[in-house]
Amino acid sequence: MTKKNESVLRSSIKLFVKGLVYVSVAAFFVGVGIGVVALTRSQALAANDSTYDSLRTFAEVMTLIQNYYVEEKTTKELTEGAIKGLLRTLDPHSAYMDKAAYEGRKQDTEGRFGGLGIEITVYDGYVAVVTPMEDTPAEKAGLQPADKIIKIDDVSTKDMEIMDAVKRMRGEVGTKVKLTVLRGEGKDAATFVVEIVRAMIKVHPVKSEMIDKEIGYLRLSSFSQNAALEAGDALKKFKEKKFKALILDLRNDPGGLLKEAVEIGELFLNDGQAIVSTRGRTPEQNAVYYSHNKTPLADVPMVVLINAGSASASEIVAGALKDTKRAVLVGTRSFGKGSVQTIRELSDGSGLSLTTARYFTPAGTMIHGVGVAPDIEVRLKIQGREDDGQEPMREKELMENFQGLKDSRPEVPAKPKSPSDKEAPKLTAPPKPEFGVRKVFDLEKDNQLQRAVEVIREWSILNSVTSGKKPS
């Protein structure tokens, strides 16, 4: 690079860095609301010679591509590709959204587009299902946690950006999307194709019913807006029926708003008890959230159901109730999605989703990559047999080299590599969902719920938990 070009580059970098100081508004979402953020002058001007050196190399590569690559590429195409590559080195949840994708995300919150009702991530280079949301097209089509979506409308998802996958699966209500799904591992792996009709996703986060005259059953399918309010209303109805124990079902709940998680935790924890803390690199990301409820439901025996589809806000509540000895956890280890994503609008109208903090339980245990372990492990049985026995996909496997994971966390056996689409046998149709169109609960078929009821009735076990001992 000539001295003249280097001088131009350094001047451009300085202008770019200075320009960051004057970005007036950047919207961000941390599960609690929308706010305004601006970089400080010291942050924006922190670029040093090593930064210039690295960017000089980047500019050299950019120039070579523009001058000699076999096909002509615009600066915008190359810049967006570089940004996506940069974020891909961080973690599966940090992502760049172009203007259309960012606008689409905002429109989704306004209810103007349809979707499938599915929480997704990236695993083994493919789009993967964290969990389908209850009573949505995805659940009714039979999609299950850990399914890999290897094609969307015949387009391979190999190395596809997660926001690109979201964009392809959302669309006008009533239109169809075709998914090719890989389920299972090794010799048990199989693929199937399913067409799903997009619908307006209107999640009713809370369902409740008395199991018998004494036990109330409360299921949360998401921590969306007003989930805590609806849960509180359900508890009031249980009180009117003079219930004596509670089962809180958080299975296959992908999470949602931090605010709702804290408020639901407050329903059961005494004033002053910690619910969750967040830790990041900046002071504003470090916080502890406490219960401020003077009259919580703190003396009713309680069991919480969790599984590998319980993520994010579900894990916050489960971890808080476990660490404070408020409830017994039954099921299987949760997903382990314990990171906070901040979404910021960039100056050109595009958006950035960036991991900025991690969640910790009241005892100081990091949720991210570890999950929350049940006190009593019970695997779900399907049609009289245990489920397929494969180790469920969890956050740890998505990001095993993510910085900061504690060496003391539990070991999870590595999964064998998935077979390719060609190697997997074909199925003519997807297996039916576990419970079809769900009832509020199905005690006859649900062995995890059966065990929860048994624990509720074993008063000696519950008493031992409140004294700090764990049931077996």
N, C-alpha and C positions, 0 to 999 in steps of 0.2 A: 504494500500500500504506500503511495507517495505521501510526502510530508503534507502536501496540500490537501489530499483526501483525508489524512489523519486529522488535520486541523478542523476540517469540515465536520468530521465525525464527532470529535470532542465537543465542538460547539453545539452540534445537534443534541448530543447527550445532555449537555448542560441545560439547554433550553427545555428538553423533555423533563429532566428532573425538577427544574424550577417550576415548570408548568404544573407538576403534581401538587405544589403548595397551594395553587389557586383553584383547584377543583372545588367548586362551591358546594355541591350536593352529591352524596353517594349513598344510595339506599342500601340498607343491610338488614338481614333477617337472622335472628339468633333464637328463633322459637318463642320470642316474647314480644316482638313488635317491629316497627319500622322506625329508623332514626337517621340522624345526620352524622357523618364522619368526615374528617379532613386530616390529612397528614400534617404533622408539624414541620416547621422549616428544618429543624435539625434532622428529622427522619428523611425528609426529601433530599437534603443536601449531603447525605452520608456517603454518597458515591465516592470512591477513592480510586487510586491508580489501578488497583487490581480489577476493579469493576470496569474501568475503561479498557484495560487489556483484554478482558473477556469479551466485551462488546465489540472491540476491534476485530477479534477473530470471527465473531458472529457476522459483522458487516462484510468481512472478506468472503465468507461462505455465501452470503446473500448476493454479493456482486457476481461471484462465479456462477451461481445458479441463473441469475438474470441474464448473464452474457452468453453462457455456454450450454445450459441445459437443453435437451433435445426439444422440449416443448416450452413455449413462452408462458411464464407465470407472472402474475401481478404481485406487486409488493404486498397488497392486502392479503392475498392467498398465502404467501410465504410467512407473513407476520402472524396470521391466525394459526397456521400450522405450527409455528415455533412456540407460540403461547400454549397450545394444546400439549405439545411435547414436553414443555417445561412443567406443566401441572401434572402430567402423567408420571413424572418421577417422584411425586410427593405421596399420594395415597389415592385410593379408589373414589374418594368423595369430593376431591377438589377438581373443579371443572370450569372450562370457559364456555360462555354462552354468547353466540353472536346476537345481533339485534333482534332477529326474528325469534330465536329461541328464548331470549330474555323477555321479549314482549309476550310470547306464548305462555311463559311461566306466570306472568302477571295476569294474563287473560284467564288462565286456569283458575286462579283464586277468585275471579269474578263469575265463574260458572258459565263461560261462553263456549266452551269446547267439551267434547266428550272424551272418555278414556276407557281404560280396562279395569281400573281399580287394583293396581298392583304396585308393590314396592320392589324396586330392582337395584342391583349393584353390578359390579364387574368381577368375574372370577374366571381364572384360567384363560383370560383374554376374551371371554364371551359375556354376554348379558346373562345375568342369573337372577332368579326369583328369591327375594328375601321372604316375602309372604304375600299371598293375595288377600285383599281386604274382604271382610265379610259381606255377603249379599251383593257382590259385584260381578260383572261379566267374567272376570278372571277366575274367581272362585267357582262360579257355576260351570265354567268350561273345564274344571278339573285341575287347574294349575296348582302346584304344591311348592312349599319351601324347598330350595336347593335345585329345582328344575333349571336347566340351562336353556335359554332361548337362543338357538344357534342360527336361526334365520327369521327375518321379519319381511313378509311379502317377498320371499325368495331372495332377499338380500342378506348375505352372510353378516353376522354380528361380530365376526372375528376382528378384534382390535377396534371395534366401533366405540366412539365416544358415547358416554352414558346419556348425554343430552341429545345426541343424534338419535339414539334408541327411543328416548322419550318422545321426541318430535315425530318419529315414524309411527309410534303406537297411539298417539293422541290424534284427534280429528273430529270431524262432524259427527254428531249423534246419529246413529242409525247406519253408518258406514261400517264395512267389515275390514278386519286386518287378519292376515294369515300368519300363524306362528309355527315354526318347526321347533319342537322341544326335545331335548335330550334328558332322559331321566335315569338315574342310577349310575353305578360304577362297574367297571370290569365286565365280567360275563353277564351280569344282570342288567347292563345298560340297554336301553331301547329308545328309539325316536318315534315321535308321532307328530302329525300335523293337525292343527285345530284352527278353525275360523271363528273369530270372536266379533260380535257386533258391539261397536262402541256405544256407550250410554253415558248419560249425565251421572256423575258419581256423587251421590248424596248419601253420605255415611251417617247412620244413626249410631253413635259411638257406644251407647249403653243399652243393655238388655238385662232384665232382672225377673226373677220368679222365685217363689219359695219351693225348695226341694221337698220339704215336709213341713210339719207345723213348727219346727224349731230352727231349721237351717235356711238362711237366705243365700241365693246364688246371684252374683253380680258379674256380668261379662262386659269387658271393655274391648271393642274392636279397633279403636284408635284414640289418640289423645288430641282430637280436633277441638275446635272452639266449642265451649259450653259442655265439654265432657264432664268436668268436675261438678258443674251445676246439676246435670242429669244424674250423676252418681249420687249426689247428695239427696236429690228427690227420691231416688230408689231406696236409700237407707231410711228416709223418713217413713216410707210405706212399710218397710220391714219392721220398724219400731212400732207402728200401729198394730202390726200383727204379732207383736211381742216375740220377735225372733230371739234366739239365744246364741247363734253362731253364724259365721259368714264365710262363704267361699268366694274369693275374688279371682276371676279367670282372665289371665293376661296372655293366654296362648295365641300365637299368630297375630299379635298386636304389634304392628311395625313402629308404633310410637307416634310422635307428633309434637305438640307445643310444650316447651319446658314449663311455661306458666301453668298449664293444665296438670302436668305431672306433680308440680309442687303443691297445687291446691288439692289434688286427690290424696297426696301424702298427708296433708293437713287434716283430712277427714278422720285419720286413724292415729295420728301422733300428737302427743301432748305439746303444749306451748313450750317453745325453747328447744325442742329436739331437732337435730339436724336432719335434713332430707337428702341433700346432695350438694356437692361443691364442684366448681369448675376451675381448672387451672390452665393457664396459657402463658405466653411470653410477655404480655403487657398487663399492667395493673387492672385495667377495666375487664379483663377476661378472668380475673381471679375473684371468686365470690363464693359465699356459703349461703345456702337457702335453708331457713328454719321454719318450723311450724309456728303459727301464731294463733292457733285455735285453742280457745280456753275450754271448750266443751267437746273434745273429739270422742269418737267411738273407740275408746282405748281399753275397754274391759271385756269386750266380746271376743271369745275364741275365734281365731281367724286362720284360714289356709289360703295360700296364693298358688295358683296353677301357672307354670311357665313351661316353655319349650324353645326349640331352636328358632322359632319364628317370632319370639318375643324380643323386641329390639328397642334401643334408644330410650324413650320415655318409659316404656314398660319396665326396662331394666333399672331405671332410676327408682321407680316405686317399689319394685321387688327387692332391690338392694337395701333401700331404706327400711322396709318392714322386716327384712331379715336381720340387719345389723342392730336394730333397736329391740330385737327379740319380740317384736309385736306379732309376728305371724310365722307359721311354718310353711316353707316352700316345697311344693310337690311337683314332679315332672322331670324334665331334662334341662341341661344347661342352656341358658339363653344365648342369643346370637353374638353379643359382644360388640355392638355398635355404640360406643360410648364417646364419640367425638362431636364437637360443636362446629357446624358450618356457618360462616358468615357470608352472606350474599351481598355483594356491592355492585352498584351500577357504575360503569365506567364512563368516561367523558364522551365517548362516541355513541352511547346508548346500548352498548353490549354489557354483559354481566360477568361477574366472577364469583364462583362458589369456592371458598377457601376454608380449610380446616384451621381453626384458630384456638381451640381449647379442647380439653378432655374432661369427662365426668368422673367423679370419685364418689363412692358410697360414704355414709357417715363414719365407717371404720377406716377410711382412707384407702380402700381397695379400688384400683383402677378398673373400670368396666371395659374399656376399649381393648379388643383383642382377647379378652379373657371371658367375659360374660359373667352371669350370676349363677352359681351352682345351687341346685335344690338341696334342701335338707334331706328329703326322701326322694331318691331317683326312681321314677316309674316310666318305662317306655310305653308308648301307646300301642295297643293291640288292635289289629284290623282284621275283622272277620275271624276271630278266635286265634290269631297268630300275632306274634310281635311284628312291628313294622320291619321294613326291609333290612334293618341292621346296619346300613351304611352310616358312617359318621357324618352327621349333618354339616353342611357348609356353614362356617361361622366367620366372623370378622378376622380372627387370627389367621385363617388360611388366605384371606384376601390380601393381607398385608403383614406377612411374617417378619419382614425386615423393617417395619415401621419403627421409627426412632422412639425410644423412651419406654418400651414395654419392659416390665420388670422381669428380672431373671427368675424370680420366685413364683411366677405364675404357673398354673397347672400345665403339664404337658399334654398336648392333643396329638395323637398319632397322625402322621402325614397321610394324606389321601393318595391312592394310586392315580396316575394320569388317566384322564377320561379318554375313551375311545373316540376316534373321529366319527363324523356323521356316516361315512361309508361303512365303517366297521360295525356300527350298531344295528341290530335287527329292527325292522320297521313294525309299527303297530298301526292298525287301520283306524283306531280311535283312542283317545286318551282314557286312562282309567277313570272311573267315576270318583268324585270327591268323597272324602271319608264319611261325611254325614249327609251328602246330597244337599238339598236346600235345608239349612239347619233349623232345628227346633231351638228354643232357648237353651235347653240342655237335653242330653239323651243318656240318662244314668245307666240304662241297660247295656249300651254299646261302648260307653266311655269308661275304660278301666282306670284312667288317671283321675277322673272325677269320682269314681267309686272309692279309690284310695283316699282322696281328700275327705270324703264323707266319713270313712273309717277313722281317720285321724281326728276329725272333729269329735267323734264319739268316744275316742280314747282320751278321756279327760286327764289321765295320769301323764300322758305324753305332753299334752298342752301345758300342764303345770310344770313339767320339767323344762320346757322351753322358756317359760317366763322366769325360771330360776337360773337360766343361762346354759342349761344342758340341751343337747341336740337329740331328737328322736332318732331311732334307727329303723 
